């Protein structure tokens, strides 16, 4: 093909590029560039594993059900663990996260959902609500997740769970009468395997243990406030 030419200011001639030249060049380069960027140098994409808690609702003594309802508010989460990535603590000053191993939901949501489930399963209250369900109840359970992490020490890895819990009587106007109790519940469960699955299993055992203690304390406090006779 004869390339058209034009004269520049100096008087020399240089070939003029055809009008189709840029489009042809881009049509060749862009597919090659995209293939390079998305190939990942031949490595498959990293998969993210997501974990939940898995335990049977705690077994409680045979107690007389109360003719009242309770609402479980969404638990707040300490800033250091307010994430879905699994958190591990190497020492008192250093923490890290497993980027490709995450909880299915934020620790606050996990604790709230499982505690509400266990309260329903206990059948000790007439009805159990959470904040995302319409309905009212005289008593309200709320709190915060302070620890929800893996603690690593030489020879022993543990799942550490620490919850702050507040029980409220919403029928009371005075704040001093409204707050029935504020308590902390803590446990550390050994990990049978030093893996994300081991952390999920140990955290499940920890939640089962604390859930039982919380439900027992809540039941006795509400029963006393209602003036119900002993079981």
C-alpha positions in Angstrom: 0.0 0.0 0.0 1.2 3.5 -0.8 1.2 5.6 2.3 0.1 9.3 1.8 2.7 11.8 2.6 2.7 15.5 3.6 5.3 18.1 3.8 6.3 19.5 7.2 7.6 23.0 7.9 11.3 22.0 7.3 10.4 20.8 3.8 11.0 17.1 4.4 8.4 14.5 3.8 7.1 11.9 6.3 4.3 9.4 5.9 0.8 10.3 7.1 -0.8 7.6 9.3 -4.1 6.3 7.9 -7.3 7.3 9.8 -7.9 3.7 10.8 -4.4 3.4 12.5 -5.3 4.2 16.1 -8.4 2.0 16.2 -6.5 -1.0 14.8 -3.7 -0.5 17.3 -6.0 -0.3 20.3 -8.0 -3.3 19.1 -4.9 -5.3 19.3 -3.4 -3.9 22.5 -6.4 -3.8 24.8 -7.3 -7.5 24.6 -3.7 -8.4 25.3 -3.5 -6.0 28.3 -6.8 -7.3 29.7 -5.6 -10.9 29.5 -2.4 -10.0 31.3 -4.1 -8.1 34.1 -6.8 -10.7 34.8 -4.6 -13.8 34.4 -3.1 -13.2 37.8 0.2 -14.6 36.4 -1.5 -18.0 36.1 -2.6 -18.2 39.8 -6.2 -19.0 40.7 -8.1 -16.3 42.8 -7.9 -16.7 46.6 -11.0 -18.1 48.1 -12.5 -16.6 51.3 -13.7 -19.1 53.9 -16.6 -17.9 56.1 -17.4 -19.5 59.5 -20.4 -19.5 61.8 -20.9 -20.7 65.4 -22.3 -24.2 65.7 -23.5 -25.6 69.1 -26.6 -27.1 70.6 -28.7 -24.6 72.7 -27.6 -24.9 76.3 -29.5 -27.3 78.6 -31.0 -25.5 81.6 -32.7 -26.9 84.7 -36.4 -27.4 84.5 -37.8 -24.0 85.5 -41.3 -22.5 85.5 -41.8 -20.4 82.3 -42.5 -16.7 83.0 -45.5 -14.9 81.5 -43.5 -12.0 80.1 -41.4 -11.2 77.1 -37.9 -10.1 76.5 -36.2 -8.2 73.7 -32.5 -8.7 72.8 -30.8 -5.6 71.5 -28.0 -5.7 68.9 -24.7 -6.0 70.9 -22.1 -3.4 70.3 -18.6 -4.4 69.4 -15.2 -3.2 70.6 -13.3 -1.4 67.9 -10.4 -3.9 67.9 -12.7 -6.8 66.8 -15.3 -4.8 64.9 -14.8 -6.8 61.6 -15.6 -10.0 60.0 -12.0 -11.1 59.5 -11.0 -13.6 62.3 -8.8 -11.7 64.8 -5.8 -13.3 66.6 -3.8 -11.8 69.4 -0.1 -12.6 69.5 0.7 -10.6 72.7 -0.9 -7.8 74.7 0.3 -5.3 72.2 -0.1 -7.0 68.9 -3.0 -8.4 67.0 -3.6 -9.6 63.4 -6.3 -10.9 61.2 -6.8 -13.9 58.9 -7.7 -12.1 55.7 -9.0 -15.2 53.9 -10.9 -16.6 56.9 -13.8 -14.6 58.1 -16.9 -14.9 60.2 -20.2 -15.0 58.3 -21.3 -11.9 60.2 -19.9 -9.3 62.6 -19.3 -10.6 66.1 -22.0 -8.4 67.5 -24.6 -9.9 65.1 -23.4 -13.4 65.9 -23.7 -13.0 69.6 -27.1 -11.3 69.4 -28.6 -13.9 67.1 -27.3 -16.9 69.0 -28.3 -15.5 72.4 -31.8 -14.8 71.1 -32.0 -18.3 69.7 -31.0 -19.8 73.0 -33.5 -17.7 74.9 -36.3 -18.9 72.6 -35.2 -22.5 72.9 -35.2 -22.3 76.7 -39.0 -21.6 76.6 -38.6 -19.6 79.8 -40.2 -16.5 78.4 -43.5 -16.0 76.7 -41.9 -14.3 73.7 -38.3 -13.3 72.6 -37.7 -10.5 70.2 -34.7 -8.9 68.5 -34.5 -5.3 67.3 -35.1 -6.2 63.7 -38.5 -7.7 64.6 -41.5 -5.5 65.4 -42.9 -6.1 68.9 -42.6 -4.8 72.4 -41.5 -6.5 75.6 -41.1 -5.2 79.2 -37.6 -6.5 79.6 -34.6 -5.7 77.4 -31.2 -7.4 77.2 -28.4 -5.5 75.6 -24.6 -5.3 75.9 -21.3 -5.4 74.1 -18.7 -7.8 72.7 -15.3 -7.0 74.2 -13.3 -10.1 73.1 -14.1 -12.4 70.3 -10.7 -13.6 69.1 -8.0 -16.2 69.1 -5.3 -15.8 71.8 -2.0 -17.4 70.9 0.6 -18.4 73.5 3.4 -20.9 73.3 1.9 -24.4 73.3 -1.7 -23.2 73.8 -4.2 -21.4 71.5 -7.6 -20.4 72.9 -10.8 -18.8 71.8 -11.4 -15.8 74.1 -15.0 -14.5 74.6 -15.9 -11.5 76.8 -19.4 -10.1 76.9 -20.8 -7.1 78.9 -24.5 -7.5 79.5 -27.2 -5.2 80.8 -30.7 -6.2 81.8 -33.4 -3.4 81.7 -36.9 -3.1 83.0 -38.5 -0.7 80.4 -41.6 -0.2 82.6 -39.5 1.8 85.0 -39.0 5.6 84.5 -36.1 6.1 86.9 -32.9 4.9 85.4 -31.7 3.5 88.7 -34.8 1.3 88.8 -34.7 0.5 85.1 -31.2 -1.1 85.2 -31.7 -4.6 86.9 -28.0 -5.7 86.5 -24.8 -5.1 84.6 -22.4 -8.0 84.5 -19.4 -9.3 82.5 -19.1 -12.9 81.3 -15.8 -14.3 80.2 -14.3 -17.6 79.2 -11.4 -19.0 77.2 -11.8 -22.3 75.4 -8.8 -24.3 74.2 -8.5 -24.8 70.4 -8.2 -28.5 69.6 -6.5 -27.6 66.3 -4.6 -24.4 65.4 -6.7 -23.7 62.4 -9.7 -21.4 61.6 -11.9 -24.4 62.0 -10.4 -24.9 65.4 -11.1 -21.3 66.4 -14.8 -21.6 65.2 -15.3 -24.8 67.2 -13.7 -23.3 70.4 -15.7 -20.1 70.0 -18.9 -22.1 69.7 -18.1 -23.9 73.0 -17.4 -20.5 74.6 -20.6 -19.0 73.4 -22.6 -22.0 74.6 -21.1 -21.7 78.1 -21.7 -18.0 78.4 -25.2 -18.2 76.9 -26.2 -20.6 79.6 -24.9 -18.4 82.4 -26.6 -15.3 80.9 -30.0 -17.0 80.5 -29.9 -18.4 84.0 -29.1 -15.0 85.5 -31.7 -13.2 83.4 -34.4 -15.6 84.3 -33.8 -15.3 88.0 -33.6 -11.5 87.9 -36.8 -11.2 85.9 -38.6 -13.7 88.1 -37.6 -11.8 91.2 -38.7 -8.5 89.7 -42.1 -10.0 88.8 -42.4 -11.4 92.3 -43.1 -14.9 91.0 -43.0 -17.7 93.6 -39.9 -19.9 93.6 -39.7 -22.8 91.1 
